[in-house]
Amino acid sequence: MSAGLLRAFPPGRTGVARRSLKQLRDRHPLPAGRAGLPVEEILFAVALYGDRALTALAPRFARDGGLTGRGGSTEREQPGLSCGSGSGMSCGAV
């Protein structure tokens, strides 16, 4: 699964980096839950989707770590994310 996926991107988000990230997200949608997922796939999802994956796959950790509630980053719309793009992400409150 990891062969060829990890690459060094230049600083800042370039068009190439955005397209690469979109392609990876298209090939690996955000899982609905963690049941039956190996730890490696959970970590991979968090690497691709950030706080939204962490909240979906490790909600207690996200809550206890301060990522949700009181304006945590999972409650704000992330710049550059679009709803309904087929990325497997949902919009709105998490």
PDB file with one MODEL, atoms N, CA, C and O in Angstrom:
MODEL        1
ATOM      1  N   MET A   1       0.821  -1.184   0.000  1.00  0.00           N
ATOM      2  CA  MET A   1       0.000   0.000   0.000  1.00  0.00           C
ATOM      3  C   MET A   1       0.868   1.251   0.000  1.00  0.00           C
ATOM      4  O   MET A   1       0.496   2.236  -0.638  1.00  0.00           O
ATOM      5  N   SER A   2       1.988   1.257   0.675  1.00  0.00           N
ATOM      6  CA  SER A   2       2.761   2.485   0.808  1.00  0.00           C
ATOM      7  C   SER A   2       3.762   2.686  -0.325  1.00  0.00           C
ATOM      8  O   SER A   2       4.359   3.758  -0.430  1.00  0.00           O
ATOM      9  N   ALA A   3       3.955   1.695  -1.160  1.00  0.00           N
ATOM     10  CA  ALA A   3       4.950   1.815  -2.221  1.00  0.00           C
ATOM     11  C   ALA A   3       4.620   2.967  -3.160  1.00  0.00           C
ATOM     12  O   ALA A   3       3.553   2.991  -3.773  1.00  0.00           O
ATOM     13  N   GLY A   4       5.527   3.908  -3.269  1.00  0.00           N
ATOM     14  CA  GLY A   4       5.369   5.017  -4.195  1.00  0.00           C
ATOM     15  C   GLY A   4       4.468   6.129  -3.718  1.00  0.00           C
ATOM     16  O   GLY A   4       4.258   7.096  -4.450  1.00  0.00           O
ATOM     17  N   LEU A   5       3.921   6.028  -2.503  1.00  0.00           N
ATOM     18  CA  LEU A   5       2.996   7.054  -2.037  1.00  0.00           C
ATOM     19  C   LEU A   5       3.696   8.194  -1.320  1.00  0.00           C
ATOM     20  O   LEU A   5       3.236   9.334  -1.373  1.00  0.00           O
ATOM     21  N   LEU A   6       4.798   7.902  -0.651  1.00  0.00           N
ATOM     22  CA  LEU A   6       5.479   8.936   0.116  1.00  0.00           C
ATOM     23  C   LEU A   6       6.501   9.631  -0.764  1.00  0.00           C
ATOM     24  O   LEU A   6       7.435   9.009  -1.271  1.00  0.00           O
ATOM     25  N   ARG A   7       6.308  10.924  -0.937  1.00  0.00           N
ATOM     26  CA  ARG A   7       7.225  11.737  -1.728  1.00  0.00           C
ATOM     27  C   ARG A   7       7.456  13.042  -0.994  1.00  0.00           C
ATOM     28  O   ARG A   7       6.617  13.486  -0.211  1.00  0.00           O
ATOM     29  N   ALA A   8       8.586  13.642  -1.251  1.00  0.00           N
ATOM     30  CA  ALA A   8       8.857  14.952  -0.665  1.00  0.00           C
ATOM     31  C   ALA A   8       8.278  16.020  -1.580  1.00  0.00           C
ATOM     32  O   ALA A   8       8.613  16.077  -2.763  1.00  0.00           O
ATOM     33  N   PHE A   9       7.406  16.870  -1.033  1.00  0.00           N
ATOM     34  CA  PHE A   9       6.822  17.962  -1.788  1.00  0.00           C
ATOM     35  C   PHE A   9       7.562  19.247  -1.457  1.00  0.00           C
ATOM     36  O   PHE A   9       8.062  19.398  -0.342  1.00  0.00           O
ATOM     37  N   PRO A  10       7.643  20.169  -2.397  1.00  0.00           N
ATOM     38  CA  PRO A  10       8.285  21.453  -2.106  1.00  0.00           C
ATOM     39  C   PRO A  10       7.493  22.223  -1.058  1.00  0.00           C
ATOM     40  O   PRO A  10       6.317  21.935  -0.835  1.00  0.00           O
ATOM     41  N   PRO A  11       8.131  23.205  -0.408  1.00  0.00           N
ATOM     42  CA  PRO A  11       7.419  23.990   0.611  1.00  0.00           C
ATOM     43  C   PRO A  11       6.186  24.675   0.021  1.00  0.00           C
ATOM     44  O   PRO A  11       6.186  25.081  -1.141  1.00  0.00           O
ATOM     45  N   GLY A  12       5.140  24.797   0.833  1.00  0.00           N
ATOM     46  CA  GLY A  12       3.904  25.417   0.359  1.00  0.00           C
ATOM     47  C   GLY A  12       3.151  24.470  -0.552  1.00  0.00           C
ATOM     48  O   GLY A  12       3.715  23.510  -1.077  1.00  0.00           O
ATOM     49  N   ARG A  13       1.897  24.746  -0.731  1.00  0.00           N
ATOM     50  CA  ARG A  13       1.095  23.882  -1.610  1.00  0.00           C
ATOM     51  C   ARG A  13       1.187  24.367  -3.037  1.00  0.00           C
ATOM     52  O   ARG A  13       0.724  25.457  -3.374  1.00  0.00           O
ATOM     53  N   THR A  14       1.781  23.556  -3.855  1.00  0.00           N
ATOM     54  CA  THR A  14       1.864  23.868  -5.273  1.00  0.00           C
ATOM     55  C   THR A  14       0.730  23.156  -5.990  1.00  0.00           C
ATOM     56  O   THR A  14       0.054  22.310  -5.405  1.00  0.00           O
ATOM     57  N   GLY A  15       0.523  23.491  -7.233  1.00  0.00           N
ATOM     58  CA  GLY A  15      -0.501  22.808  -8.013  1.00  0.00           C
ATOM     59  C   GLY A  15      -0.236  21.314  -8.102  1.00  0.00           C
ATOM     60  O   GLY A  15      -1.162  20.506  -8.033  1.00  0.00           O
ATOM     61  N   VAL A  16       1.025  20.953  -8.254  1.00  0.00           N
ATOM     62  CA  VAL A  16       1.387  19.536  -8.332  1.00  0.00           C
ATOM     63  C   VAL A  16       1.062  18.839  -7.017  1.00  0.00           C
ATOM     64  O   VAL A  16       0.529  17.730  -7.014  1.00  0.00           O
ATOM     65  N   ALA A  17       1.381  19.488  -5.903  1.00  0.00           N
ATOM     66  CA  ALA A  17       1.106  18.891  -4.594  1.00  0.00           C
ATOM     67  C   ALA A  17      -0.391  18.731  -4.377  1.00  0.00           C
ATOM     68  O   ALA A  17      -0.837  17.695  -3.885  1.00  0.00           O
ATOM     69  N   ARG A  18      -1.176  19.753  -4.740  1.00  0.00           N
ATOM     70  CA  ARG A  18      -2.635  19.656  -4.578  1.00  0.00           C
ATOM     71  C   ARG A  18      -3.208  18.534  -5.433  1.00  0.00           C
ATOM     72  O   ARG A  18      -4.061  17.777  -4.972  1.00  0.00           O
ATOM     73  N   ARG A  19      -2.747  18.423  -6.668  1.00  0.00           N
ATOM     74  CA  ARG A  19      -3.240  17.348  -7.539  1.00  0.00           C
ATOM     75  C   ARG A  19      -2.841  15.973  -7.000  1.00  0.00           C
ATOM     76  O   ARG A  19      -3.638  15.036  -7.036  1.00  0.00           O
ATOM     77  N   SER A  20      -1.625  15.855  -6.507  1.00  0.00           N
ATOM     78  CA  SER A  20      -1.163  14.574  -5.955  1.00  0.00           C
ATOM     79  C   SER A  20      -1.991  14.185  -4.741  1.00  0.00           C
ATOM     80  O   SER A  20      -2.391  13.029  -4.602  1.00  0.00           O
ATOM     81  N   LEU A  21      -2.249  15.148  -3.862  1.00  0.00           N
ATOM     82  CA  LEU A  21      -3.057  14.883  -2.684  1.00  0.00           C
ATOM     83  C   LEU A  21      -4.478  14.503  -3.071  1.00  0.00           C
ATOM     84  O   LEU A  21      -5.056  13.588  -2.485  1.00  0.00           O
ATOM     85  N   LYS A  22      -5.041  15.189  -4.045  1.00  0.00           N
ATOM     86  CA  LYS A  22      -6.386  14.854  -4.516  1.00  0.00           C
ATOM     87  C   LYS A  22      -6.428  13.441  -5.093  1.00  0.00           C
ATOM     88  O   LYS A  22      -7.368  12.691  -4.831  1.00  0.00           O
ATOM     89  N   GLN A  23      -5.420  13.078  -5.872  1.00  0.00           N
ATOM     90  CA  GLN A  23      -5.366  11.731  -6.445  1.00  0.00           C
ATOM     91  C   GLN A  23      -5.285  10.668  -5.348  1.00  0.00           C
ATOM     92  O   GLN A  23      -5.960   9.641  -5.419  1.00  0.00           O
ATOM     93  N   LEU A  24      -4.463  10.919  -4.345  1.00  0.00           N
ATOM     94  CA  LEU A  24      -4.364   9.967  -3.234  1.00  0.00           C
ATOM     95  C   LEU A  24      -5.691   9.854  -2.494  1.00  0.00           C
ATOM     96  O   LEU A  24      -6.116   8.755  -2.140  1.00  0.00           O
ATOM     97  N   ARG A  25      -6.349  10.997  -2.259  1.00  0.00           N
ATOM     98  CA  ARG A  25      -7.648  10.966  -1.576  1.00  0.00           C
ATOM     99  C   ARG A  25      -8.703  10.268  -2.428  1.00  0.00           C
ATOM    100  O   ARG A  25      -9.557   9.561  -1.894  1.00  0.00           O
ATOM    101  N   ASP A  26      -8.655  10.458  -3.750  1.00  0.00           N
ATOM    102  CA  ASP A  26      -9.610   9.777  -4.629  1.00  0.00           C
ATOM    103  C   ASP A  26      -9.420   8.263  -4.564  1.00  0.00           C
ATOM    104  O   ASP A  26     -10.394   7.509  -4.579  1.00  0.00           O
ATOM    105  N   ARG A  27      -8.166   7.821  -4.493  1.00  0.00           N
ATOM    106  CA  ARG A  27      -7.864   6.381  -4.444  1.00  0.00           C
ATOM    107  C   ARG A  27      -8.083   5.783  -3.062  1.00  0.00           C
ATOM    108  O   ARG A  27      -8.291   4.577  -2.932  1.00  0.00           O
ATOM    109  N   HIS A  28      -8.038   6.623  -2.027  1.00  0.00           N
ATOM    110  CA  HIS A  28      -8.159   6.150  -0.647  1.00  0.00           C
ATOM    111  C   HIS A  28      -9.163   7.019   0.101  1.00  0.00           C
ATOM    112  O   HIS A  28      -8.769   7.914   0.848  1.00  0.00           O
ATOM    113  N   PRO A  29     -10.480   6.763  -0.095  1.00  0.00           N
ATOM    114  CA  PRO A  29     -11.494   7.583   0.581  1.00  0.00           C
ATOM    115  C   PRO A  29     -11.399   7.446   2.098  1.00  0.00           C
ATOM    116  O   PRO A  29     -10.910   6.443   2.619  1.00  0.00           O
ATOM    117  N   LEU A  30     -11.875   8.471   2.789  1.00  0.00           N
ATOM    118  CA  LEU A  30     -11.885   8.469   4.249  1.00  0.00           C
ATOM    119  C   LEU A  30     -12.807   7.357   4.733  1.00  0.00           C
ATOM    120  O   LEU A  30     -13.988   7.346   4.385  1.00  0.00           O
ATOM    121  N   PRO A  31     -12.287   6.413   5.533  1.00  0.00           N
ATOM    122  CA  PRO A  31     -13.139   5.340   6.050  1.00  0.00           C
ATOM    123  C   PRO A  31     -14.233   5.894   6.955  1.00  0.00           C
ATOM    124  O   PRO A  31     -14.040   6.906   7.629  1.00  0.00           O
ATOM    125  N   ALA A  32     -15.378   5.224   6.962  1.00  0.00           N
ATOM    126  CA  ALA A  32     -16.501   5.656   7.795  1.00  0.00           C
ATOM    127  C   ALA A  32     -16.250   5.361   9.267  1.00  0.00           C
ATOM    128  O   ALA A  32     -16.770   6.059  10.137  1.00  0.00           O
ATOM    129  N   GLY A  33     -15.473   4.350   9.546  1.00  0.00           N
ATOM    130  CA  GLY A  33     -15.172   3.971  10.929  1.00  0.00           C
ATOM    131  C   GLY A  33     -13.906   3.147  10.970  1.00  0.00           C
ATOM    132  O   GLY A  33     -13.353   2.780   9.933  1.00  0.00           O
ATOM    133  N   ARG A  34     -13.449   2.858  12.182  1.00  0.00           N
ATOM    134  CA  ARG A  34     -12.181   2.158  12.314  1.00  0.00           C
ATOM    135  C   ARG A  34     -12.320   0.654  12.446  1.00  0.00           C
ATOM    136  O   ARG A  34     -11.309  -0.049  12.465  1.00  0.00           O
ATOM    137  N   ALA A  35     -13.541   0.132  12.537  1.00  0.00           N
ATOM    138  CA  ALA A  35     -13.752  -1.297  12.720  1.00  0.00           C
ATOM    139  C   ALA A  35     -13.052  -2.101  11.621  1.00  0.00           C
ATOM    140  O   ALA A  35     -13.311  -1.909  10.433  1.00  0.00           O
ATOM    141  N   GLY A  36     -12.180  -2.984  12.032  1.00  0.00           N
ATOM    142  CA  GLY A  36     -11.493  -3.865  11.101  1.00  0.00           C
ATOM    143  C   GLY A  36     -10.311  -3.244  10.373  1.00  0.00           C
ATOM    144  O   GLY A  36      -9.649  -3.931   9.596  1.00  0.00           O
ATOM    145  N   LEU A  37     -10.030  -1.981  10.598  1.00  0.00           N
ATOM    146  CA  LEU A  37      -8.905  -1.332   9.912  1.00  0.00           C
ATOM    147  C   LEU A  37      -7.608  -1.585  10.667  1.00  0.00           C
ATOM    148  O   LEU A  37      -7.558  -1.423  11.886  1.00  0.00           O
ATOM    149  N   PRO A  38      -6.564  -1.980   9.954  1.00  0.00           N
ATOM    150  CA  PRO A  38      -5.254  -2.092  10.603  1.00  0.00           C
ATOM    151  C   PRO A  38      -4.758  -0.699  10.999  1.00  0.00           C
ATOM    152  O   PRO A  38      -5.154   0.304  10.405  1.00  0.00           O
ATOM    153  N   VAL A  39      -3.903  -0.653  11.992  1.00  0.00           N
ATOM    154  CA  VAL A  39      -3.364   0.617  12.483  1.00  0.00           C
ATOM    155  C   VAL A  39      -2.724   1.405  11.348  1.00  0.00           C
ATOM    156  O   VAL A  39      -2.853   2.628  11.303  1.00  0.00           O
ATOM    157  N   GLU A  40      -2.042   0.734  10.440  1.00  0.00           N
ATOM    158  CA  GLU A  40      -1.378   1.421   9.334  1.00  0.00           C
ATOM    159  C   GLU A  40      -2.368   2.189   8.466  1.00  0.00           C
ATOM    160  O   GLU A  40      -2.066   3.293   8.013  1.00  0.00           O
ATOM    161  N   GLU A  41      -3.549   1.616   8.229  1.00  0.00           N
ATOM    162  CA  GLU A  41      -4.556   2.298   7.415  1.00  0.00           C
ATOM    163  C   GLU A  41      -5.172   3.479   8.154  1.00  0.00           C
ATOM    164  O   GLU A  41      -5.508   4.487   7.533  1.00  0.00           O
ATOM    165  N   ILE A  42      -5.324   3.371   9.465  1.00  0.00           N
ATOM    166  CA  ILE A  42      -5.828   4.488  10.260  1.00  0.00           C
ATOM    167  C   ILE A  42      -4.834   5.642  10.195  1.00  0.00           C
ATOM    168  O   ILE A  42      -5.222   6.790   9.979  1.00  0.00           O
ATOM    169  N   LEU A  43      -3.559   5.336  10.382  1.00  0.00           N
ATOM    170  CA  LEU A  43      -2.530   6.376  10.322  1.00  0.00           C
ATOM    171  C   LEU A  43      -2.444   6.993   8.932  1.00  0.00           C
ATOM    172  O   LEU A  43      -2.247   8.200   8.799  1.00  0.00           O
ATOM    173  N   PHE A  44      -2.589   6.179   7.910  1.00  0.00           N
ATOM    174  CA  PHE A  44      -2.554   6.674   6.530  1.00  0.00           C
ATOM    175  C   PHE A  44      -3.723   7.633   6.297  1.00  0.00           C
ATOM    176  O   PHE A  44      -3.550   8.686   5.682  1.00  0.00           O
ATOM    177  N   ALA A  45      -4.910   7.271   6.788  1.00  0.00           N
ATOM    178  CA  ALA A  45      -6.080   8.142   6.638  1.00  0.00           C
ATOM    179  C   ALA A  45      -5.862   9.469   7.360  1.00  0.00           C
ATOM    180  O   ALA A  45      -6.227  10.523   6.840  1.00  0.00           O
ATOM    181  N   VAL A  46      -5.274   9.426   8.544  1.00  0.00           N
ATOM    182  CA  VAL A  46      -5.002  10.661   9.282  1.00  0.00           C
ATOM    183  C   VAL A  46      -3.985  11.506   8.528  1.00  0.00           C
ATOM    184  O   VAL A  46      -4.095  12.732   8.503  1.00  0.00           O
ATOM    185  N   ALA A  47      -2.996  10.865   7.914  1.00  0.00           N
ATOM    186  CA  ALA A  47      -2.011  11.611   7.130  1.00  0.00           C
ATOM    187  C   ALA A  47      -2.663  12.289   5.929  1.00  0.00           C
ATOM    188  O   ALA A  47      -2.291  13.409   5.579  1.00  0.00           O
ATOM    189  N   LEU A  48      -3.631  11.627   5.293  1.00  0.00           N
ATOM    190  CA  LEU A  48      -4.287  12.196   4.115  1.00  0.00           C
ATOM    191  C   LEU A  48      -5.360  13.221   4.460  1.00  0.00           C
ATOM    192  O   LEU A  48      -5.494  14.231   3.770  1.00  0.00           O
ATOM    193  N   TYR A  49      -6.119  12.972   5.515  1.00  0.00           N
ATOM    194  CA  TYR A  49      -7.298  13.798   5.807  1.00  0.00           C
ATOM    195  C   TYR A  49      -7.171  14.643   7.064  1.00  0.00           C
ATOM    196  O   TYR A  49      -8.047  15.463   7.337  1.00  0.00           O
ATOM    197  N   GLY A  50      -6.108  14.468   7.832  1.00  0.00           N
ATOM    198  CA  GLY A  50      -5.880  15.306   8.998  1.00  0.00           C
ATOM    199  C   GLY A  50      -6.898  15.118  10.097  1.00  0.00           C
ATOM    200  O   GLY A  50      -7.298  13.999  10.420  1.00  0.00           O
ATOM    201  N   ASP A  51      -7.314  16.254  10.671  1.00  0.00           N
ATOM    202  CA  ASP A  51      -8.198  16.249  11.838  1.00  0.00           C
ATOM    203  C   ASP A  51      -9.520  15.549  11.586  1.00  0.00           C
ATOM    204  O   ASP A  51     -10.068  14.919  12.490  1.00  0.00           O
ATOM    205  N   ARG A  52     -10.038  15.648  10.379  1.00  0.00           N
ATOM    206  CA  ARG A  52     -11.336  15.003  10.094  1.00  0.00           C
ATOM    207  C   ARG A  52     -11.224  13.482  10.247  1.00  0.00           C
ATOM    208  O   ARG A  52     -12.125  12.846  10.794  1.00  0.00           O
ATOM    209  N   ALA A  53     -10.133  12.905   9.772  1.00  0.00           N
ATOM    210  CA  ALA A  53      -9.938  11.464   9.934  1.00  0.00           C
ATOM    211  C   ALA A  53      -9.700  11.124  11.395  1.00  0.00           C
ATOM    212  O   ALA A  53     -10.215  10.124  11.896  1.00  0.00           O
ATOM    213  N   LEU A  54      -8.933  11.940  12.069  1.00  0.00           N
ATOM    214  CA  LEU A  54      -8.664  11.698  13.483  1.00  0.00           C
ATOM    215  C   LEU A  54      -9.967  11.720  14.280  1.00  0.00           C
ATOM    216  O   LEU A  54     -10.173  10.886  15.162  1.00  0.00           O
ATOM    217  N   THR A  55     -10.845  12.674  13.969  1.00  0.00           N
ATOM    218  CA  THR A  55     -12.127  12.765  14.657  1.00  0.00           C
ATOM    219  C   THR A  55     -13.014  11.565  14.322  1.00  0.00           C
ATOM    220  O   THR A  55     -13.701  11.046  15.202  1.00  0.00           O
ATOM    221  N   ALA A  56     -13.009  11.123  13.078  1.00  0.00           N
ATOM    222  CA  ALA A  56     -13.853   9.999  12.670  1.00  0.00           C
ATOM    223  C   ALA A  56     -13.320   8.665  13.185  1.00  0.00           C
ATOM    224  O   ALA A  56     -14.101   7.790  13.558  1.00  0.00           O
ATOM    225  N   LEU A  57     -11.996   8.502  13.209  1.00  0.00           N
ATOM    226  CA  LEU A  57     -11.408   7.203  13.513  1.00  0.00           C
ATOM    227  C   LEU A  57     -10.911   7.072  14.951  1.00  0.00           C
ATOM    228  O   LEU A  57     -10.735   5.958  15.445  1.00  0.00           O
ATOM    229  N   ALA A  58     -10.688   8.181  15.616  1.00  0.00           N
ATOM    230  CA  ALA A  58     -10.245   8.167  17.013  1.00  0.00           C
ATOM    231  C   ALA A  58     -10.936   9.308  17.761  1.00  0.00           C
ATOM    232  O   ALA A  58     -10.269  10.224  18.244  1.00  0.00           O
ATOM    233  N   PRO A  59     -12.273   9.259  17.861  1.00  0.00           N
ATOM    234  CA  PRO A  59     -13.015  10.393  18.404  1.00  0.00           C
ATOM    235  C   PRO A  59     -12.649  10.742  19.853  1.00  0.00           C
ATOM    236  O   PRO A  59     -12.570  11.919  20.203  1.00  0.00           O
ATOM    237  N   ARG A  60     -12.432   9.746  20.679  1.00  0.00           N
ATOM    238  CA  ARG A  60     -12.083  10.032  22.079  1.00  0.00           C
ATOM    239  C   ARG A  60     -10.726  10.725  22.158  1.00  0.00           C
ATOM    240  O   ARG A  60     -10.561  11.680  22.918  1.00  0.00           O
ATOM    241  N   PHE A  61      -9.764  10.255  21.386  1.00  0.00           N
ATOM    242  CA  PHE A  61      -8.446  10.888  21.353  1.00  0.00           C
ATOM    243  C   PHE A  61      -8.546  12.324  20.847  1.00  0.00           C
ATOM    244  O   PHE A  61      -7.925  13.228  21.405  1.00  0.00           O
ATOM    245  N   ALA A  62      -9.330  12.529  19.792  1.00  0.00           N
ATOM    246  CA  ALA A  62      -9.495  13.874  19.234  1.00  0.00           C
ATOM    247  C   ALA A  62     -10.142  14.806  20.250  1.00  0.00           C
ATOM    248  O   ALA A  62      -9.727  15.955  20.404  1.00  0.00           O
ATOM    249  N   ARG A  63     -11.160  14.304  20.940  1.00  0.00           N
ATOM    250  CA  ARG A  63     -11.844  15.120  21.950  1.00  0.00           C
ATOM    251  C   ARG A  63     -10.921  15.422  23.120  1.00  0.00           C
ATOM    252  O   ARG A  63     -10.790  16.575  23.531  1.00  0.00           O
ATOM    253  N   ASP A  64     -10.277  14.381  23.660  1.00  0.00           N
ATOM    254  CA  ASP A  64      -9.399  14.566  24.816  1.00  0.00           C
ATOM    255  C   ASP A  64      -8.167  15.394  24.469  1.00  0.00           C
ATOM    256  O   ASP A  64      -7.593  16.049  25.339  1.00  0.00           O
ATOM    257  N   GLY A  65      -7.762  15.367  23.210  1.00  0.00           N
ATOM    258  CA  GLY A  65      -6.618  16.150  22.767  1.00  0.00           C
ATOM    259  C   GLY A  65      -6.966  17.588  22.429  1.00  0.00           C
ATOM    260  O   GLY A  65      -6.093  18.367  22.045  1.00  0.00           O
ATOM    261  N   GLY A  66      -8.245  17.949  22.570  1.00  0.00           N
ATOM    262  CA  GLY A  66      -8.669  19.320  22.329  1.00  0.00           C
ATOM    263  C   GLY A  66      -8.889  19.657  20.869  1.00  0.00           C
ATOM    264  O   GLY A  66      -8.937  20.832  20.508  1.00  0.00           O
ATOM    265  N   LEU A  67      -9.022  18.649  20.022  1.00  0.00           N
ATOM    266  CA  LEU A  67      -9.243  18.905  18.600  1.00  0.00           C
ATOM    267  C   LEU A  67     -10.698  19.185  18.285  1.00  0.00           C
ATOM    268  O   LEU A  67     -11.007  19.717  17.219  1.00  0.00           O
ATOM    269  N   THR A  68     -11.605  18.835  19.198  1.00  0.00           N
ATOM    270  CA  THR A  68     -13.025  19.126  19.003  1.00  0.00           C
ATOM    271  C   THR A  68     -13.524  19.912  20.205  1.00  0.00           C
ATOM    272  O   THR A  68     -12.943  19.857  21.289  1.00  0.00           O
ATOM    273  N   GLY A  69     -14.608  20.642  19.991  1.00  0.00           N
ATOM    274  CA  GLY A  69     -15.158  21.465  21.059  1.00  0.00           C
ATOM    275  C   GLY A  69     -14.371  22.761  21.195  1.00  0.00           C
ATOM    276  O   GLY A  69     -13.181  22.804  20.884  1.00  0.00           O
ATOM    277  N   ARG A  70     -15.021  23.795  21.650  1.00  0.00           N
ATOM    278  CA  ARG A  70     -14.383  25.089  21.859  1.00  0.00           C
ATOM    279  C   ARG A  70     -13.658  25.602  20.618  1.00  0.00           C
ATOM    280  O   ARG A  70     -12.584  26.194  20.723  1.00  0.00           O
ATOM    281  N   GLY A  71     -14.241  25.378  19.457  1.00  0.00           N
ATOM    282  CA  GLY A  71     -13.658  25.927  18.229  1.00  0.00           C
ATOM    283  C   GLY A  71     -12.446  25.183  17.728  1.00  0.00           C
ATOM    284  O   GLY A  71     -11.620  25.762  17.021  1.00  0.00           O
ATOM    285  N   GLY A  72     -12.314  23.904  18.076  1.00  0.00           N
ATOM    286  CA  GLY A  72     -11.180  23.112  17.600  1.00  0.00           C
ATOM    287  C   GLY A  72     -11.131  23.075  16.088  1.00  0.00           C
ATOM    288  O   GLY A  72     -12.116  23.387  15.419  1.00  0.00           O
ATOM    289  N   SER A  73     -10.004  22.701  15.557  1.00  0.00           N
ATOM    290  CA  SER A  73      -9.807  22.769  14.106  1.00  0.00           C
ATOM    291  C   SER A  73     -10.760  21.878  13.334  1.00  0.00           C
ATOM    292  O   SER A  73     -11.017  22.137  12.158  1.00  0.00           O
ATOM    293  N   THR A  74     -11.296  20.830  13.962  1.00  0.00           N
ATOM    294  CA  THR A  74     -12.224  19.970  13.239  1.00  0.00           C
ATOM    295  C   THR A  74     -13.588  20.613  13.073  1.00  0.00           C
ATOM    296  O   THR A  74     -14.418  20.114  12.313  1.00  0.00           O
ATOM    297  N   GLU A  75     -13.834  21.715  13.772  1.00  0.00           N
ATOM    298  CA  GLU A  75     -15.134  22.374  13.668  1.00  0.00           C
ATOM    299  C   GLU A  75     -15.147  23.522  12.682  1.00  0.00           C
ATOM    300  O   GLU A  75     -16.209  24.073  12.392  1.00  0.00           O
ATOM    301  N   ARG A  76     -14.004  23.889  12.165  1.00  0.00           N
ATOM    302  CA  ARG A  76     -13.927  24.973  11.191  1.00  0.00           C
ATOM    303  C   ARG A  76     -13.723  24.367   9.810  1.00  0.00           C
ATOM    304  O   ARG A  76     -13.061  23.341   9.656  1.00  0.00           O
ATOM    305  N   GLU A  77     -14.294  25.009   8.827  1.00  0.00           N
ATOM    306  CA  GLU A  77     -14.088  24.569   7.447  1.00  0.00           C
ATOM    307  C   GLU A  77     -12.619  24.747   7.100  1.00  0.00           C
ATOM    308  O   GLU A  77     -12.054  25.827   7.276  1.00  0.00           O
ATOM    309  N   GLN A  78     -12.019  23.701   6.615  1.00  0.00           N
ATOM    310  CA  GLN A  78     -10.616  23.751   6.253  1.00  0.00           C
ATOM    311  C   GLN A  78     -10.469  24.411   4.895  1.00  0.00           C
ATOM    312  O   GLN A  78     -11.198  24.057   3.969  1.00  0.00           O
ATOM    313  N   PRO A  79      -9.543  25.366   4.741  1.00  0.00           N
ATOM    314  CA  PRO A  79      -9.344  26.016   3.448  1.00  0.00           C
ATOM    315  C   PRO A  79      -8.951  24.990   2.388  1.00  0.00           C
ATOM    316  O   PRO A  79      -8.146  24.095   2.643  1.00  0.00           O
ATOM    317  N   GLY A  80      -9.521  25.131   1.221  1.00  0.00           N
ATOM    318  CA  GLY A  80      -9.155  24.271   0.110  1.00  0.00           C
ATOM    319  C   GLY A  80      -9.934  22.974   0.028  1.00  0.00           C
ATOM    320  O   GLY A  80      -9.782  22.231  -0.941  1.00  0.00           O
ATOM    321  N   LEU A  81     -10.770  22.678   1.025  1.00  0.00           N
ATOM    322  CA  LEU A  81     -11.564  21.457   0.969  1.00  0.00           C
ATOM    323  C   LEU A  81     -12.902  21.785   0.343  1.00  0.00           C
ATOM    324  O   LEU A  81     -13.509  22.810   0.651  1.00  0.00           O
ATOM    325  N   SER A  82     -13.354  20.920  -0.528  1.00  0.00           N
ATOM    326  CA  SER A  82     -14.643  21.159  -1.154  1.00  0.00           C
ATOM    327  C   SER A  82     -15.579  20.020  -0.815  1.00  0.00           C
ATOM    328  O   SER A  82     -15.151  18.874  -0.676  1.00  0.00           O
ATOM    329  N   CYS A  83     -16.833  20.327  -0.684  1.00  0.00           N
ATOM    330  CA  CYS A  83     -17.842  19.329  -0.356  1.00  0.00           C
ATOM    331  C   CYS A  83     -18.339  18.660  -1.635  1.00  0.00           C
ATOM    332  O   CYS A  83     -18.432  19.297  -2.684  1.00  0.00           O
ATOM    333  N   GLY A  84     -18.651  17.397  -1.538  1.00  0.00           N
ATOM    334  CA  GLY A  84     -19.228  16.706  -2.677  1.00  0.00           C
ATOM    335  C   GLY A  84     -18.268  16.498  -3.831  1.00  0.00           C
ATOM    336  O   GLY A  84     -18.702  16.306  -4.967  1.00  0.00           O
ATOM    337  N   SER A  85     -16.969  16.531  -3.562  1.00  0.00           N
ATOM    338  CA  SER A  85     -16.015  16.386  -4.655  1.00  0.00           C
ATOM    339  C   SER A  85     -15.690  14.927  -4.930  1.00  0.00           C
ATOM    340  O   SER A  85     -14.858  14.625  -5.785  1.00  0.00           O
ATOM    341  N   GLY A  86     -16.342  14.024  -4.212  1.00  0.00           N
ATOM    342  CA  GLY A  86     -16.048  12.625  -4.407  1.00  0.00           C
ATOM    343  C   GLY A  86     -14.837  12.176  -3.620  1.00  0.00           C
ATOM    344  O   GLY A  86     -14.303  11.094  -3.862  1.00  0.00           O
ATOM    345  N   SER A  87     -14.402  12.994  -2.683  1.00  0.00           N
ATOM    346  CA  SER A  87     -13.200  12.649  -1.912  1.00  0.00           C
ATOM    347  C   SER A  87     -13.515  11.743  -0.723  1.00  0.00           C
ATOM    348  O   SER A  87     -12.600  11.331  -0.010  1.00  0.00           O
ATOM    349  N   GLY A  88     -14.777  11.429  -0.497  1.00  0.00           N
ATOM    350  CA  GLY A  88     -15.140  10.596   0.630  1.00  0.00           C
ATOM    351  C   GLY A  88     -15.291  11.404   1.907  1.00  0.00           C
ATOM    352  O   GLY A  88     -15.541  10.831   2.967  1.00  0.00           O
ATOM    353  N   MET A  89     -15.147  12.705   1.833  1.00  0.00           N
ATOM    354  CA  MET A  89     -15.262  13.558   3.012  1.00  0.00           C
ATOM    355  C   MET A  89     -16.679  14.100   3.113  1.00  0.00           C
ATOM    356  O   MET A  89     -17.365  14.283   2.107  1.00  0.00           O
ATOM    357  N   SER A  90     -17.100  14.352   4.338  1.00  0.00           N
ATOM    358  CA  SER A  90     -18.398  14.974   4.516  1.00  0.00           C
ATOM    359  C   SER A  90     -18.199  16.385   5.034  1.00  0.00           C
ATOM    360  O   SER A  90     -17.174  16.688   5.645  1.00  0.00           O
ATOM    361  N   CYS A  91     -19.155  17.230   4.796  1.00  0.00           N
ATOM    362  CA  CYS A  91     -19.067  18.614   5.239  1.00  0.00           C
ATOM    363  C   CYS A  91     -20.018  18.844   6.383  1.00  0.00           C
ATOM    364  O   CYS A  91     -20.955  18.075   6.595  1.00  0.00           O
ATOM    365  N   GLY A  92     -19.774  19.894   7.111  1.00  0.00           N
ATOM    366  CA  GLY A  92     -20.630  20.234   8.237  1.00  0.00           C
ATOM    367  C   GLY A  92     -19.977  19.832   9.538  1.00  0.00           C
ATOM    368  O   GLY A  92     -18.785  19.529   9.584  1.00  0.00           O
ATOM    369  N   ALA A  93     -20.771  19.832  10.603  1.00  0.00           N
ATOM    370  CA  ALA A  93     -20.241  19.502  11.921  1.00  0.00           C
ATOM    371  C   ALA A  93     -19.782  18.066  11.971  1.00  0.00           C
ATOM    372  O   ALA A  93     -20.392  17.180  11.372  1.00  0.00           O
ATOM    373  N   VAL A  94     -18.719  17.848  12.679  1.00  0.00           N
ATOM    374  CA  VAL A  94     -18.159  16.500  12.810  1.00  0.00           C
ATOM    375  C   VAL A  94     -18.574  15.909  14.114  1.00  0.00           C
ATOM    376  O   VAL A  94     -18.208  14.775  14.423  1.00  0.00           O
TER     377      VAL A  94
ENDMDL
END
